[in-house]
């Protein structure tokens, strides 16, 4: 879902998917909040998925690194998506969400 929303074009086309319409018609402040929430949830899910990993610190580092890396790559990719733009501010929001997700995961998992 994160990848589909991130690579959806920013201009409406007649044959667009629901993901494109979600991106186009979601207000910018809501999109910014979703960056934080979605990447926090992603880290919580990765912490839970990687539970079989012996070390909690390795699991935490891997989960945060994967989330931040994914966020950075997708923001870079958006530079080539029509009607979209990559932003360092979004990378920071993704990273802040990932760290918040880690803190939450450490309490839950």
N, CA, C and O atoms as a GROMACS GRO file, in nm:
protein
  436
    1UNK      N    1   0.081  -0.118   0.000
    1UNK     CA    2   0.000   0.000   0.000
    1UNK      C    3   0.087   0.126   0.000
    1UNK      O    4   0.057   0.222  -0.071
    2UNK      N    5   0.194   0.126   0.079
    2UNK     CA    6   0.282   0.242   0.085
    2UNK      C    7   0.342   0.270  -0.052
    2UNK      O    8   0.346   0.384  -0.097
    3UNK      N    9   0.387   0.166  -0.118
    3UNK     CA   10   0.449   0.184  -0.250
    3UNK      C   11   0.345   0.231  -0.350
    3UNK      O   12   0.372   0.322  -0.429
    4UNK      N   13   0.227   0.171  -0.350
    4UNK     CA   14   0.123   0.210  -0.445
    4UNK      C   15   0.084   0.356  -0.426
    4UNK      O   16   0.069   0.429  -0.524
    5UNK      N   17   0.067   0.400  -0.303
    5UNK     CA   18   0.032   0.540  -0.277
    5UNK      C   19   0.146   0.634  -0.314
    5UNK      O   20   0.122   0.746  -0.358
    6UNK      N   21   0.269   0.589  -0.295
    6UNK     CA   22   0.385   0.675  -0.320
    6UNK      C   23   0.414   0.694  -0.468
    6UNK      O   24   0.467   0.798  -0.508
    7UNK      N   25   0.381   0.595  -0.550
    7UNK     CA   26   0.414   0.607  -0.692
    7UNK      C   27   0.294   0.645  -0.777
    7UNK      O   28   0.306   0.654  -0.899
    8UNK      N   29   0.179   0.667  -0.715
    8UNK     CA   30   0.060   0.709  -0.790
    8UNK      C   31   0.083   0.850  -0.845
    8UNK      O   32   0.133   0.936  -0.773
    9UNK      N   33   0.047   0.873  -0.971
    9UNK     CA   34   0.065   1.007  -1.028
    9UNK      C   35  -0.017   1.112  -0.953
    9UNK      O   36  -0.119   1.080  -0.891
   10UNK      N   37   0.027   1.235  -0.960
   10UNK     CA   38  -0.040   1.343  -0.889
   10UNK      C   39  -0.144   1.416  -0.970
   10UNK      O   40  -0.204   1.512  -0.921
   11UNK      N   41  -0.167   1.375  -1.094
   11UNK     CA   42  -0.267   1.437  -1.180
   11UNK      C   43  -0.375   1.335  -1.212
   11UNK      O   44  -0.344   1.219  -1.241
   12UNK      N   45  -0.500   1.377  -1.207
   12UNK     CA   46  -0.613   1.287  -1.236
   12UNK      C   47  -0.617   1.250  -1.383
   12UNK      O   48  -0.600   1.335  -1.471
   13UNK      N   49  -0.639   1.122  -1.409
   13UNK     CA   50  -0.656   1.068  -1.544
   13UNK      C   51  -0.783   0.983  -1.542
   13UNK      O   52  -0.817   0.928  -1.438
   14UNK      N   53  -0.853   0.970  -1.655
   14UNK     CA   54  -0.978   0.892  -1.656
   14UNK      C   55  -0.961   0.747  -1.612
   14UNK      O   56  -1.052   0.690  -1.551
   15UNK      N   57  -0.847   0.686  -1.641
   15UNK     CA   58  -0.828   0.544  -1.608
   15UNK      C   59  -0.747   0.524  -1.480
   15UNK      O   60  -0.689   0.417  -1.460
   16UNK      N   61  -0.742   0.625  -1.393
   16UNK     CA   62  -0.664   0.615  -1.269
   16UNK      C   63  -0.721   0.511  -1.175
   16UNK      O   64  -0.840   0.480  -1.177
   17UNK      N   65  -0.633   0.458  -1.092
   17UNK     CA   66  -0.674   0.364  -0.988
   17UNK      C   67  -0.725   0.442  -0.868
   17UNK      O   68  -0.712   0.565  -0.862
   18UNK      N   69  -0.781   0.372  -0.774
   18UNK     CA   70  -0.829   0.435  -0.651
   18UNK      C   71  -0.712   0.499  -0.575
   18UNK      O   72  -0.730   0.600  -0.507
   19UNK      N   73  -0.593   0.439  -0.587
   19UNK     CA   74  -0.476   0.495  -0.519
   19UNK      C   75  -0.443   0.635  -0.572
   19UNK      O   76  -0.410   0.724  -0.495
   20UNK      N   77  -0.453   0.652  -0.702
   20UNK     CA   78  -0.427   0.784  -0.760
   20UNK      C   79  -0.527   0.886  -0.708
   20UNK      O   80  -0.489   0.998  -0.672
   21UNK      N   81  -0.653   0.848  -0.704
   21UNK     CA   82  -0.756   0.941  -0.655
   21UNK      C   83  -0.734   0.973  -0.508
   21UNK      O   84  -0.755   1.087  -0.466
   22UNK      N   85  -0.691   0.875  -0.429
   22UNK     CA   86  -0.662   0.901  -0.287
   22UNK      C   87  -0.551   1.003  -0.272
   22UNK      O   88  -0.560   1.092  -0.187
   23UNK      N   89  -0.447   0.991  -0.352
   23UNK     CA   90  -0.335   1.085  -0.344
   23UNK      C   91  -0.377   1.224  -0.390
   23UNK      O   92  -0.346   1.323  -0.325
   24UNK      N   93  -0.447   1.230  -0.500
   24UNK     CA   94  -0.483   1.358  -0.561
   24UNK      C   95  -0.577   1.439  -0.472
   24UNK      O   96  -0.561   1.560  -0.458
   25UNK      N   97  -0.675   1.372  -0.412
   25UNK     CA   98  -0.779   1.444  -0.340
   25UNK      C   99  -0.764   1.443  -0.188
   25UNK      O  100  -0.856   1.482  -0.117
   26UNK      N  101  -0.651   1.400  -0.137
   26UNK     CA  102  -0.623   1.407   0.007
   26UNK      C  103  -0.550   1.538   0.034
   26UNK      O  104  -0.450   1.569  -0.031
   27UNK      N  105  -0.601   1.612   0.130
   27UNK     CA  106  -0.541   1.742   0.163
   27UNK      C  107  -0.397   1.725   0.208
   27UNK      O  108  -0.361   1.625   0.271
   28UNK      N  109  -0.314   1.824   0.176
   28UNK     CA  110  -0.171   1.818   0.208
   28UNK      C  111  -0.144   1.794   0.357
   28UNK      O  112  -0.059   1.712   0.389
   29UNK      N  113  -0.212   1.863   0.449
   29UNK     CA  114  -0.185   1.836   0.592
   29UNK      C  115  -0.216   1.691   0.631
   29UNK      O  116  -0.147   1.633   0.715
   30UNK      N  117  -0.320   1.635   0.571
   30UNK     CA  118  -0.355   1.496   0.600
   30UNK      C  119  -0.247   1.404   0.544
   30UNK      O  120  -0.207   1.307   0.609
   31UNK      N  121  -0.198   1.434   0.422
   31UNK     CA  122  -0.090   1.354   0.365
   31UNK      C  123   0.033   1.357   0.454
   31UNK      O  124   0.098   1.254   0.474
   32UNK      N  125   0.066   1.474   0.509
   32UNK     CA  126   0.184   1.485   0.596
   32UNK      C  127   0.166   1.402   0.723
   32UNK      O  128   0.258   1.334   0.767
   33UNK      N  129   0.046   1.408   0.781
   33UNK     CA  130   0.019   1.329   0.901
   33UNK      C  131   0.027   1.180   0.870
   33UNK      O  132   0.073   1.101   0.953
   34UNK      N  133  -0.019   1.142   0.751
   34UNK     CA  134  -0.015   1.001   0.713
   34UNK      C  135   0.127   0.950   0.696
   34UNK      O  136   0.155   0.833   0.724
   35UNK      N  137   0.218   1.036   0.652
   35UNK     CA  138   0.359   0.996   0.645
   35UNK      C  139   0.403   0.944   0.782
   35UNK      O  140   0.461   0.835   0.793
   36UNK      N  141   0.376   1.021   0.883
   36UNK     CA  142   0.417   0.986   1.020
   36UNK      C  143   0.349   0.857   1.065
   36UNK      O  144   0.416   0.765   1.112
   37UNK      N  145   0.218   0.850   1.052
   37UNK     CA  146   0.140   0.737   1.103
   37UNK      C  147   0.173   0.608   1.029
   37UNK      O  148   0.191   0.503   1.092
   38UNK      N  149   0.182   0.614   0.898
   38UNK     CA  150   0.205   0.492   0.820
   38UNK      C  151   0.344   0.435   0.847
   38UNK      O  152   0.359   0.313   0.857
   39UNK      N  153   0.445   0.521   0.858
   39UNK     CA  154   0.580   0.469   0.884
   39UNK      C  155   0.594   0.421   1.029
   39UNK      O  156   0.674   0.331   1.056
   40UNK      N  157   0.519   0.479   1.120
   40UNK     CA  158   0.517   0.426   1.257
   40UNK      C  159   0.456   0.287   1.257
   40UNK      O  160   0.510   0.195   1.319
   41UNK      N  161   0.344   0.271   1.188
   41UNK     CA  162   0.280   0.140   1.179
   41UNK      C  163   0.370   0.038   1.110
   41UNK      O  164   0.375  -0.079   1.150
   42UNK      N  165   0.441   0.082   1.008
   42UNK     CA  166   0.532  -0.008   0.936
   42UNK      C  167   0.640  -0.064   1.030
   42UNK      O  168   0.670  -0.184   1.026
   43UNK      N  169   0.697   0.021   1.113
   43UNK     CA  170   0.800  -0.028   1.206
   43UNK      C  171   0.740  -0.123   1.309
   43UNK      O  172   0.802  -0.224   1.343
   44UNK      N  173   0.623  -0.092   1.360
   44UNK     CA  174   0.557  -0.182   1.455
   44UNK      C  175   0.536  -0.319   1.390
   44UNK      O  176   0.562  -0.422   1.451
   45UNK      N  177   0.489  -0.319   1.265
   45UNK     CA  178   0.466  -0.446   1.196
   45UNK      C  179   0.596  -0.522   1.170
   45UNK      O  180   0.600  -0.644   1.185
   46UNK      N  181   0.702  -0.450   1.132
   46UNK     CA  182   0.829  -0.518   1.111
   46UNK      C  183   0.887  -0.570   1.242
   46UNK      O  184   0.947  -0.678   1.244
   47UNK      N  185   0.870  -0.497   1.349
   47UNK     CA  186   0.918  -0.548   1.479
   47UNK      C  187   0.845  -0.677   1.514
   47UNK      O  188   0.905  -0.771   1.566
   48UNK      N  189   0.717  -0.681   1.487
   48UNK     CA  190   0.638  -0.799   1.516
   48UNK      C  191   0.676  -0.913   1.421
   48UNK      O  192   0.691  -1.028   1.465
   49UNK      N  193   0.693  -0.883   1.293
   49UNK     CA  194   0.728  -0.985   1.193
   49UNK      C  195   0.865  -1.045   1.219
   49UNK      O  196   0.884  -1.165   1.201
   50UNK      N  197   0.959  -0.963   1.260
   50UNK     CA  198   1.097  -1.009   1.282
   50UNK      C  199   1.119  -1.062   1.423
   50UNK      O  200   1.233  -1.073   1.468
   51UNK      N  201   1.012  -1.096   1.493
   51UNK     CA  202   1.022  -1.141   1.632
   51UNK      C  203   1.110  -1.266   1.647
   51UNK      O  204   1.169  -1.287   1.753
   52UNK      N  205   1.118  -1.346   1.544
   52UNK     CA  206   1.200  -1.467   1.551
   52UNK      C  207   1.349  -1.434   1.556
   52UNK      O  208   1.430  -1.519   1.593
   53UNK      N  209   1.385  -1.310   1.519
   53UNK     CA  210   1.525  -1.268   1.529
   53UNK      C  211   1.563  -1.270   1.676
   53UNK      O  212   1.490  -1.219   1.760
   54UNK      N  213   1.675  -1.327   1.706
   54UNK     CA  214   1.716  -1.345   1.844
   54UNK      C  215   1.734  -1.216   1.922
   54UNK      O  216   1.694  -1.209   2.038
   55UNK      N  217   1.790  -1.118   1.863
   55UNK     CA  218   1.824  -0.996   1.934
   55UNK      C  219   1.718  -0.887   1.911
   55UNK      O  220   1.684  -0.854   1.798
   56UNK      N  221   1.669  -0.832   2.021
   56UNK     CA  222   1.572  -0.723   2.011
   56UNK      C  223   1.634  -0.598   1.950
   56UNK      O  224   1.568  -0.526   1.875
   57UNK      N  225   1.759  -0.573   1.982
   57UNK     CA  226   1.824  -0.453   1.927
   57UNK      C  227   1.848  -0.468   1.776
   57UNK      O  228   1.837  -0.370   1.703
   58UNK      N  229   1.881  -0.587   1.730
   58UNK     CA  230   1.898  -0.610   1.586
   58UNK      C  231   1.764  -0.592   1.516
   58UNK      O  232   1.757  -0.530   1.410
   59UNK      N  233   1.660  -0.646   1.575
   59UNK     CA  234   1.525  -0.632   1.520
   59UNK      C  235   1.485  -0.484   1.511
   59UNK      O  236   1.428  -0.440   1.411
   60UNK      N  237   1.515  -0.408   1.615
   60UNK     CA  238   1.482  -0.266   1.618
   60UNK      C  239   1.561  -0.190   1.511
   60UNK      O  240   1.504  -0.110   1.437
   61UNK      N  241   1.689  -0.215   1.504
   61UNK     CA  242   1.773  -0.147   1.405
   61UNK      C  243   1.731  -0.181   1.264
   61UNK      O  244   1.722  -0.092   1.178
   62UNK      N  245   1.704  -0.306   1.239
   62UNK     CA  246   1.662  -0.350   1.105
   62UNK      C  247   1.527  -0.289   1.067
   62UNK      O  248   1.509  -0.242   0.955
   63UNK      N  249   1.434  -0.289   1.160
   63UNK     CA  250   1.300  -0.233   1.133
   63UNK      C  251   1.307  -0.085   1.099
   63UNK      O  252   1.245  -0.040   1.002
   64UNK      N  253   1.382  -0.009   1.177
   64UNK     CA  254   1.393   0.136   1.153
   64UNK      C  255   1.471   0.162   1.024
   64UNK      O  256   1.434   0.250   0.946
   65UNK      N  257   1.578   0.088   1.002
   65UNK     CA  258   1.658   0.108   0.880
   65UNK      C  259   1.575   0.077   0.755
   65UNK      O  260   1.583   0.150   0.657
   66UNK      N  261   1.497  -0.030   0.758
   66UNK     CA  262   1.412  -0.064   0.644
   66UNK      C  263   1.308   0.045   0.618
   66UNK      O  264   1.285   0.082   0.503
   67UNK      N  265   1.246   0.095   0.723
   67UNK     CA  266   1.143   0.198   0.707
   67UNK      C  267   1.203   0.328   0.653
   67UNK      O  268   1.150   0.386   0.559
   68UNK      N  269   1.312   0.372   0.713
   68UNK     CA  270   1.374   0.497   0.668
   68UNK      C  271   1.428   0.481   0.526
   68UNK      O  272   1.414   0.571   0.443
   69UNK      N  273   1.488   0.367   0.497
   69UNK     CA  274   1.539   0.341   0.363
   69UNK      C  275   1.428   0.340   0.260
   69UNK      O  276   1.442   0.398   0.152
   70UNK      N  277   1.317   0.273   0.291
   70UNK     CA  278   1.204   0.269   0.199
   70UNK      C  279   1.150   0.410   0.176
   70UNK      O  280   1.121   0.448   0.062
   71UNK      N  281   1.136   0.487   0.283
   71UNK     CA  282   1.086   0.623   0.270
   71UNK      C  283   1.175   0.710   0.183
   71UNK      O  284   1.126   0.786   0.100
   72UNK      N  285   1.305   0.698   0.202
   72UNK     CA  286   1.399   0.778   0.122
   72UNK      C  287   1.396   0.737  -0.025
   72UNK      O  288   1.396   0.823  -0.113
   73UNK      N  289   1.393   0.608  -0.051
   73UNK     CA  290   1.390   0.560  -0.190
   73UNK      C  291   1.261   0.603  -0.259
   73UNK      O  292   1.263   0.646  -0.375
   74UNK      N  293   1.148   0.593  -0.190
   74UNK     CA  294   1.022   0.632  -0.251
   74UNK      C  295   1.014   0.782  -0.276
   74UNK      O  296   0.959   0.825  -0.377
   75UNK      N  297   1.069   0.862  -0.186
   75UNK     CA  298   1.071   1.007  -0.209
   75UNK      C  299   1.160   1.040  -0.330
   75UNK      O  300   1.126   1.127  -0.410
   76UNK      N  301   1.272   0.971  -0.343
   76UNK     CA  302   1.359   0.991  -0.458
   76UNK      C  303   1.286   0.951  -0.587
   76UNK      O  304   1.293   1.021  -0.688
   77UNK      N  305   1.216   0.837  -0.582
   77UNK     CA  306   1.144   0.789  -0.700
   77UNK      C  307   1.034   0.886  -0.742
   77UNK      O  308   1.006   0.901  -0.861
   78UNK      N  309   0.972   0.952  -0.646
   78UNK     CA  310   0.864   1.045  -0.677
   78UNK      C  311   0.910   1.162  -0.764
   78UNK      O  312   0.828   1.228  -0.828
   79UNK      N  313   1.040   1.186  -0.768
   79UNK     CA  314   1.091   1.291  -0.855
   79UNK      C  315   1.062   1.262  -1.002
   79UNK      O  316   1.058   1.354  -1.084
   80UNK      N  317   1.040   1.135  -1.037
   80UNK     CA  318   1.013   1.097  -1.176
   80UNK      C  319   0.866   1.064  -1.201
   80UNK      O  320   0.830   1.023  -1.312
   81UNK      N  321   0.780   1.081  -1.100
   81UNK     CA  322   0.638   1.051  -1.115
   81UNK      C  323   0.563   1.180  -1.153
   81UNK      O  324   0.576   1.281  -1.083
   82UNK      N  325   0.487   1.177  -1.262
   82UNK     CA  326   0.415   1.298  -1.305
   82UNK      C  327   0.323   1.354  -1.195
   82UNK      O  328   0.244   1.281  -1.136
   83UNK      N  329   0.336   1.482  -1.170
   83UNK     CA  330   0.252   1.548  -1.072
   83UNK      C  331   0.292   1.526  -0.928
   83UNK      O  332   0.222   1.570  -0.836
   84UNK      N  333   0.404   1.459  -0.905
   84UNK     CA  334   0.451   1.433  -0.768
   84UNK      C  335   0.590   1.492  -0.754
   84UNK      O  336   0.656   1.522  -0.853
   85UNK      N  337   0.634   1.509  -0.632
   85UNK     CA  338   0.769   1.557  -0.607
   85UNK      C  339   0.818   1.494  -0.479
   85UNK      O  340   0.742   1.474  -0.384
   86UNK      N  341   0.946   1.462  -0.477
   86UNK     CA  342   1.007   1.408  -0.357
   86UNK      C  343   1.050   1.523  -0.268
   86UNK      O  344   1.085   1.631  -0.316
   87UNK      N  345   1.046   1.501  -0.139
   87UNK     CA  346   1.080   1.609  -0.048
   87UNK      C  347   1.159   1.555   0.071
   87UNK      O  348   1.129   1.450   0.127
   88UNK      N  349   1.262   1.632   0.108
   88UNK     CA  350   1.342   1.595   0.225
   88UNK      C  351   1.258   1.605   0.351
   88UNK      O  352   1.278   1.528   0.445
   89UNK      N  353   1.163   1.699   0.354
   89UNK     CA  354   1.073   1.711   0.470
   89UNK      C  355   0.992   1.583   0.488
   89UNK      O  356   0.968   1.541   0.601
   90UNK      N  357   0.950   1.521   0.378
   90UNK     CA  358   0.876   1.395   0.388
   90UNK      C  359   0.965   1.282   0.437
   90UNK      O  360   0.920   1.195   0.512
   91UNK      N  361   1.091   1.283   0.397
   91UNK     CA  362   1.185   1.182   0.448
   91UNK      C  363   1.198   1.199   0.600
   91UNK      O  364   1.201   1.100   0.674
   92UNK      N  365   1.204   1.324   0.645
   92UNK     CA  366   1.212   1.349   0.790
   92UNK      C  367   1.085   1.305   0.862
   92UNK      O  368   1.092   1.248   0.971
   93UNK      N  369   0.969   1.330   0.802
   93UNK     CA  370   0.843   1.283   0.861
   93UNK      C  371   0.838   1.131   0.867
   93UNK      O  372   0.796   1.073   0.967
   94UNK      N  373   0.881   1.067   0.760
   94UNK     CA  374   0.887   0.920   0.758
   94UNK      C  375   0.978   0.870   0.868
   94UNK      O  376   0.945   0.774   0.939
   95UNK      N  377   1.093   0.933   0.884
   95UNK     CA  378   1.191   0.892   0.984
   95UNK      C  379   1.138   0.914   1.125
   95UNK      O  380   1.155   0.829   1.212
   96UNK      N  381   1.072   1.028   1.147
   96UNK     CA  382   1.014   1.055   1.279
   96UNK      C  383   0.905   0.954   1.311
   96UNK      O  384   0.895   0.906   1.424
   97UNK      N  385   0.824   0.921   1.211
   97UNK     CA  386   0.722   0.818   1.230
   97UNK      C  387   0.784   0.683   1.261
   97UNK      O  388   0.734   0.609   1.346
   98UNK      N  389   0.893   0.650   1.192
   98UNK     CA  390   0.961   0.523   1.216
   98UNK      C  391   1.014   0.516   1.360
   98UNK      O  392   1.004   0.412   1.425
   99UNK      N  393   1.070   0.624   1.407
   99UNK     CA  394   1.123   0.625   1.544
   99UNK      C  395   1.010   0.617   1.646
   99UNK      O  396   1.022   0.547   1.746
  100UNK      N  397   0.901   0.688   1.621
  100UNK     CA  398   0.784   0.679   1.710
  100UNK      C  399   0.729   0.536   1.709
  100UNK      O  400   0.690   0.484   1.813
  101UNK      N  401   0.725   0.475   1.591
  101UNK     CA  402   0.680   0.337   1.581
  101UNK      C  403   0.770   0.242   1.658
  101UNK      O  404   0.722   0.146   1.719
  102UNK      N  405   0.899   0.269   1.655
  102UNK     CA  406   0.992   0.186   1.731
  102UNK      C  407   0.964   0.197   1.880
  102UNK      O  408   0.960   0.097   1.951
  103UNK      N  409   0.944   0.319   1.928
  103UNK     CA  410   0.914   0.338   2.070
  103UNK      C  411   0.786   0.265   2.109
  103UNK      O  412   0.779   0.202   2.214
  104UNK      N  413   0.685   0.275   2.024
  104UNK     CA  414   0.560   0.204   2.049
  104UNK      C  415   0.581   0.053   2.047
  104UNK      O  416   0.530  -0.019   2.132
  105UNK      N  417   0.657   0.006   1.948
  105UNK     CA  418   0.682  -0.138   1.935
  105UNK      C  419   0.758  -0.192   2.056
  105UNK      O  420   0.732  -0.304   2.101
  106UNK      N  421   0.851  -0.114   2.106
  106UNK     CA  422   0.928  -0.159   2.223
  106UNK      C  423   0.836  -0.176   2.345
  106UNK      O  424   0.865  -0.258   2.433
  107UNK      N  425   0.729  -0.101   2.350
  107UNK     CA  426   0.632  -0.117   2.458
  107UNK      C  427   0.538  -0.235   2.436
  107UNK      O  428   0.495  -0.299   2.531
  108UNK      N  429   0.508  -0.263   2.309
  108UNK     CA  430   0.409  -0.366   2.276
  108UNK      C  431   0.467  -0.503   2.246
  108UNK      O  432   0.410  -0.604   2.288
  109UNK      N  433   0.578  -0.508   2.176
  109UNK     CA  434   0.631  -0.635   2.125
  109UNK      C  435   0.743  -0.685   2.215
  109UNK      O  436   0.800  -0.791   2.189
   0.00000   0.00000   0.00000
